[in-house]
Amino acid sequence: MEDEFIVALDVSETVRDLGFAVDGPYARTAHALAAVDKALPSLAILDVNTADGEVYPLADRLSGAGIPIIFHSGHISAEEIAERYPAAGACIKPCPPGNLVTMIDTVRSKAHAA
């Protein structure tokens, strides 16, 4: 979930380089919600501000389904994320790809331990 094209491309390539399939990126929360109605992802990387508002309806849906979430945003602090989504990870923009990779490993490990 990312509405800035260059950032979306960078994050997508980082995830693909790890061997994951990428669905999206989606710039609009409504489009991502429609996609998860068809199939849930194994992990979601979400920007807070999207082309059609905020990502929280999608985050709530994914969190409720037990999907690991990483917030990749410059609009919310790690503390705010932890308060609202305790199991989620946070990579505050700008975020080097290595930090994102580490966070992917962290949230996936947490999800498997739960």
Secondary structure, 3 states (H helix, E strand, C coil): CCCCHHHHHHHHHHHHHCCCCCCCCCCCHHHHHHHHHHCCCCCEEECCEECCEECHHHHHHHHHCCCCEEEEECCCCHHHHHHHCCCCEEEECCCCHHHHHHHHHHHHHHHHHC
